[in-house]
């Protein structure tokens, strides 16, 4: 699943078959494989970092099965009992129970082991988080700094008294500069043109090699489009809707639409005005990679980037380029698009 999407089948226990629809997921940070045969195939066992076998008393299993199948799957009690003794129980002892022998943990003695593992994992995550924060910025990260004019605009945008009209005006100026900087990473071919008459003469210049397109990460990325159009008026633009799951805290891809030939483009600009943890950016880059875009052709364009999230992004995808206006040390609540849109 490395940087590839997977279509997970959806099974109907009422119809005893797979449905036509699937659930699309991209390579996650932690993948949990669950099922009665999860530890059965040796090819799968070699891919697992931790193997857990969960067991319960047979009477408890039967009672849970009866309640579930009758209430949720519309089956009758006689059919459930017949299936239990004729198929489920004997096949459990034949195929499922042997998996207990290859597990790292078994449910009846799992708590103490998990507590110890949890402490180890928390310490390791804390160490990795600190290391990520302390890393120097990658050479592929370009910060829009320099003239005092840019600092002055940032001051206006950060100030509480700036009107929405002024905020939009000055933000659009910076957005155009960010896109200008992003296109510096594009490939150019030498070309000679003739200047207009009456004093025609050759001019040796450059012409962009191939197409530069953009993908907007909704909804915030749309506020960078005015600046994009000022630099590349005919830029083809795609869309991605990535939202954080309230259950898992992980980003989820809900919608995407891109050009069919996006893999052939000179550069693909990913637009998102603010990045904190980097979760949405990681997901967006994975989607582009899955559609054949080379990592070195991806440019992530943002106004504000959290340093830890930025280093996290560059550690996972070291060949992409990032153009940002500001890098902040701590996580900031998303506020830029709210100020821009007025809501």
Number of C-alpha atoms within 10 A of each C-alpha: 10 9 16 14 17 13 11 11 13 13 14 11 12 11 9 8 10 12 11 8 11 13 9 13 15 20 15 16 6 7 9 8 11 10 8 13 12 17 24 17 10 10 9 11 15 9 8 13 7 10 17 17 21 14 12 9 7 10 9 10 11 16 10 11 15 20 14 13 17 14 11 11 13 11 15 12 13 10 12 18 15 11 12 17 11 11 11 15 14 12 13 13 11 11 12 17 15 13 19 18 11 15 15 13 18 17 12 10 10 14 12 9 12 12 11 10 12 12 11 12 12 11 12 12 12 12 11 13 15 12 13 20 18 13 13 10 17 15 11 16 18 17 17 18 12 8 8 9 10 17 15 11 16 18 12 17 22 13 11 9 9 14 15 15 13 13 22 19 13 16 23 20 16 19 27 20 19 24 25 17 18 22 20 9 18 19 16 14 10 10 11 11 12 11 11 9 7 6 7 10 10 10 11 9 11 13 11 14 14 14 15 22 21 26 25 26 22 17 15 20 21 18 23 25 22 17 20 25 15 17 17 18 11 11 15 16 18 18 20 23 19 21 18 13 11 8 6 8 10 16 21 19 18 11 11 16 12 17 16 8 10 20 17 16 19 22 26 29 24 26 29 25 26 24 26 22 20 21 19 23 23 20 22 25 22 20 20 22 18 16 17 12 21 19 18 16 22 26 26 23 29 24 23 21 28 21 25 26 24 26 25 21 23 22 13 10 16 16 17 18 22 25 25 25 21 17 19 15 13 14 14 14 9 14 12 19 19 12 18 20 14 12 7
